[in-house]
Amino acid sequence: MKRCDHSPVWAQLQAHFAASGRGFDLREAFAADAGRFEALSFEAPELFADLSKNRVDGATLALLLQLARDCGLEARRDELLAGAPVNHTEGRAVLHTALRAPAGAASPFNAEVQASLDAMLAFAQSVRRGERGEITDVVHIGIGGSDLGPAMVVQALEADRLPGLRLHFVSNVDGHDLAPVLRQLDARHTLFVIASKTFTTQETLANAQAAKAWFLAAGGTDVARHFVATSSNTAAAAAFGIDTAFGFWDWVGGRYSLWSVIGLPIAIAVGAENFRALLAGAHAMDQHFASTPLERNLPVLLGLLDLWYRNFHGFTSRSVAPYHQGLRRLPAYLQQLEMESNGKGVDLEGQALPYGTSPVVWGEAGTNGQHAYFQMLHQGTDVVPVEFIAVKHPRHGASGELAERLADQHRKLLANCLAQSQALMQGKTAAEALTEKAPTASATLDREVLARHRSFPGNRPSTTLVLEALTPRSLGALIALYEHRVFVSGALWGINSFDQWGVELGKALCNQLLPRFESRDAMGLDGSTAGLLARLSA
Ligand code: F6P
């Protein structure tokens, strides 16, 4: 696949940006085109997307799509889906899409995938049925992709939770994560799931060892019955004392693994039918990505928008604002998905890239963010495209007067969501601010000065994604949308989105530093690290 800047369309985009992209004004665009919303809103499985509040027009999109075609994006996508070794630095295929293909589909490894899924779902059900003894608490120990996906999904699907079992997620090597969880538990009624693709991750193994020691000290006897593993290194799990280990394949990347046996806590929490619905939603998005013409292909359009903002407008971050409390961990999940995938500085041949890659992805559940950092989004010096996620129908599970009150609150939530994207786009001129009375404003400050403080630049772009309801199926589609969008921008940037060498150096240095906390030997360390070591180990 051709790198984006090696295509002749790149220069055309640069010229287009200089001519009309840089000065693009959203307010003028809406005023000039009554059909803008219809032209720039799109349907995808389980989702509606309004892209009209973005700094693009038909000409921009046409050029971006031409760039994608000229670079060979479609062929690259087909290679990915067919199982070509697109993760070339690790010599691996990348086939998380195969994990959500239905039984009997002409998809790579389908028979093995279905057998693994059936076994995992059956185990989840056996736990719920008490076939492993009376289990009241499940503690999932993992980190990164072996934590963020399952934890985010279990939280998001709160309305689909089966009653009776408590789930806990422990990831941090900081004992302040594990200790308060253990304090709530009875060893006889606890199941630990140790989730680690490699089964070598320091944080996870330390927590697993601590949990095992606690279990034995707290009267537990049967480690093999109370500890299970989800890992592609089942031999290491066995050495730990685990004989129930659900394996998976090296072609499942950590940050794409919630669809595999790593999703065990999801299956325990919401049951087999809901887990299958999650997979089905993701599969529907896979099909959309695989076969919808690029002009209406939502992951492609979002990926192109990301490139437009990053490399032409120079925006360095994107904020995600889910207007659903269940999705409050989505930004953290997306940080790994996007920044571990596309936070790279060299192309496939190892050549340094002359342009920016992964934006900083950050956010918080709306409306909480509004009362914290939205100030910066509206009036700060940096433009940050915002992605709003609105859910039409809530699933509060309430009745009577409470249901009515919460329905009203939901309208407030949605009104807030729309108001924010409207405010970001519209802004407010100093002249407009001058005509207003602000009750809390200083009575002595010059009115013109005050108006400048109270004006908003506007023209700040946003995307709004709309789900009918947050269900296993729609959540599956939403996550898959993000996965493919990250692939699209990464492919155009010419990078390997599927390795993560950048996490290695810190791990190696940590292993070298660890014994120095005992020996206090600072020999060969830089002055800062030596000084900090002395302070922390004294
Ligand atoms: O350190 C980064 C990383 O390798 C992630 O890519 C991965 O999701 C995480 O660590 C956990 O790895 P494992 O599942 O092997 O414990």
Residues whose N, C-alpha, C, O or C-beta is under 5 A from the ligand:
A	BS01	F6P	I143 G144 G145 S146 A195 S196 K197 T198 F199 T201 T204 G254 R255 Q500 V503
